[in-house]
């Protein structure tokens, strides 16, 4: 059974800070992250904020055309940012060499394009625009400890 958590953010700054807290809470225990949401919902911004928290400096490009961008975090661990927006069939995902990335941390945008048929995630996040600049993040994990760690980190930071 999956555990879930819904978080509302009020603006872009709040959204980025929330993502950084999520990354702080679970970057060691979460390997594969699925991101879903409509075009412009904030999936790429989520990935950028996660990568920044992990110590990535400089420009963080959207992998919309390259399909995958890879980075090394402050601990020397590989993090891959994959964007499946241009994918039309699960067979195309197989051609990306998915097996080359799944042993490292992998953030996958447009997870609704069929990636779940090939691999399972540790954390699934759906991002929905809310108001003029806010976002709602709905997090789910089959590992209840992941959601509890996020919940505790968010609670301690707001207390």
C-alpha positions as CSV (number, residue, x, y, z in Angstrom):
1,X,0.0,0.0,0.0
2,X,1.3,3.4,-0.9
3,X,1.7,6.3,1.5
4,X,1.0,9.8,0.2
5,X,1.5,13.4,1.1
6,X,0.1,16.6,-0.5
7,X,1.9,19.9,-0.2
8,X,0.7,23.3,-1.4
9,X,3.2,26.0,-2.3
10,X,2.3,29.7,-2.8
11,X,4.9,30.9,-5.3
12,X,8.1,29.8,-7.2
13,X,10.4,30.6,-4.3
14,X,8.3,28.5,-1.9
15,X,8.1,25.7,-4.5
16,X,11.9,25.7,-4.9
17,X,12.5,25.7,-1.1
18,X,10.0,22.9,-0.7
19,X,11.7,20.7,-3.3
20,X,15.1,21.4,-1.6
21,X,13.6,20.2,1.7
22,X,12.2,17.0,0.0
23,X,15.7,16.4,-1.6
24,X,17.3,16.9,1.8
25,X,14.9,14.4,3.4
26,X,15.1,11.6,1.0
27,X,17.9,11.9,-1.5
28,X,19.8,9.0,0.2
29,X,16.8,6.7,0.2
30,X,15.2,7.5,-3.1
31,X,16.8,6.4,-6.3
32,X,14.1,6.7,-9.0
33,X,11.7,9.7,-9.1
34,X,8.7,9.9,-11.4
35,X,7.5,13.5,-12.2
36,X,4.1,14.0,-13.7
37,X,2.0,17.1,-14.5
38,X,0.8,19.2,-17.4
39,X,3.1,21.2,-19.6
40,X,4.4,24.1,-17.6
41,X,3.4,22.6,-14.2
42,X,7.0,22.8,-12.8
43,X,8.6,19.4,-13.5
44,X,11.8,20.8,-14.9
45,X,11.9,23.4,-12.1
46,X,11.5,20.5,-9.6
47,X,14.5,18.7,-11.1
48,X,16.6,21.9,-11.1
49,X,15.8,22.6,-7.5
50,X,16.6,19.0,-6.5
51,X,19.9,19.1,-8.4
52,X,20.8,22.5,-6.8
53,X,20.2,21.0,-3.4
54,X,22.6,18.1,-4.3
55,X,25.3,20.6,-5.1
56,X,25.1,21.0,-8.9
57,X,26.5,24.3,-10.0
58,X,26.2,26.2,-13.2
59,X,23.5,25.8,-15.9
60,X,21.1,22.9,-15.5
61,X,19.6,22.3,-19.0
62,X,16.2,20.9,-19.7
63,X,16.7,17.5,-21.3
64,X,13.7,18.0,-23.6
65,X,15.8,17.5,-26.7
66,X,18.8,15.6,-25.4
67,X,16.4,13.2,-23.5
68,X,19.0,12.8,-20.7
69,X,21.3,15.1,-18.8
70,X,23.7,13.6,-16.3
71,X,25.4,15.3,-13.3
72,X,27.7,14.4,-10.3
73,X,26.4,15.6,-7.0
74,X,28.6,16.9,-4.1
75,X,29.2,13.3,-3.0
76,X,30.3,12.2,-6.5
77,X,27.1,10.3,-7.0
78,X,25.6,10.3,-10.5
79,X,22.1,11.9,-11.0
80,X,20.4,11.6,-14.3
81,X,17.6,13.9,-15.4
82,X,15.4,12.3,-18.1
83,X,12.6,14.0,-20.1
84,X,10.1,11.7,-21.9
85,X,7.9,14.5,-23.4
86,X,8.9,13.6,-27.0
87,X,8.3,9.8,-26.4
88,X,5.4,8.3,-28.2
89,X,5.7,4.6,-27.3
90,X,7.3,2.5,-24.5
91,X,9.6,0.9,-27.1
92,X,11.2,4.3,-27.6
93,X,12.0,4.4,-23.9
94,X,13.9,1.1,-24.2
95,X,16.1,2.7,-26.9
96,X,17.3,5.3,-24.4
97,X,19.5,2.8,-22.7
98,X,17.5,2.9,-19.5
99,X,19.6,0.1,-18.0
100,X,22.6,2.5,-18.0
101,X,20.8,4.9,-15.6
102,X,18.8,2.9,-13.2
103,X,21.6,2.1,-10.8
104,X,22.1,5.8,-10.1
105,X,19.6,8.4,-9.0
106,X,17.1,9.1,-11.9
107,X,14.6,11.9,-12.1
108,X,12.1,11.3,-14.9
109,X,9.8,14.0,-16.3
110,X,6.6,12.9,-18.1
111,X,6.5,9.6,-16.2
112,X,3.0,9.1,-17.6
113,X,4.5,8.2,-21.0
114,X,4.8,4.5,-20.0
115,X,8.0,4.3,-18.0
116,X,6.1,2.5,-15.2
117,X,5.8,-0.5,-17.5
118,X,9.6,-0.8,-17.4
119,X,10.8,0.2,-14.0
120,X,9.2,1.1,-10.6
121,X,9.9,4.3,-8.8
122,X,10.7,5.1,-5.2
123,X,8.8,8.4,-5.2
124,X,6.1,9.5,-7.6
125,X,5.3,13.2,-7.7
126,X,2.4,14.9,-9.5
127,X,2.7,18.7,-9.8
128,X,-0.4,20.8,-10.4
129,X,-0.5,24.6,-10.9
130,X,-2.5,26.3,-8.1
131,X,-3.6,29.9,-8.4
132,X,-1.4,32.4,-10.2
133,X,2.0,31.2,-9.1
134,X,1.4,28.3,-6.6
135,X,1.8,24.6,-7.1
136,X,0.4,21.5,-5.4
137,X,2.7,18.5,-5.1
138,X,1.2,15.1,-4.5
139,X,3.8,12.6,-3.4
140,X,3.4,8.9,-3.3
141,X,5.7,6.1,-2.3
142,X,5.4,2.4,-1.6
143,X,8.0,2.9,1.1
144,X,6.2,4.6,3.9
145,X,9.5,5.7,5.5
146,X,10.2,7.9,2.5
147,X,6.9,9.9,3.0
148,X,7.4,10.0,6.8
149,X,10.9,11.4,6.4
150,X,9.7,14.1,4.1
151,X,6.8,14.9,6.4
152,X,9.2,15.1,9.4
153,X,11.6,17.3,7.5
154,X,8.9,19.7,6.4
155,X,7.4,19.8,9.9
156,X,10.8,20.6,11.6
157,X,11.7,23.3,9.1
158,X,8.4,25.0,9.5
159,X,8.4,24.8,13.3
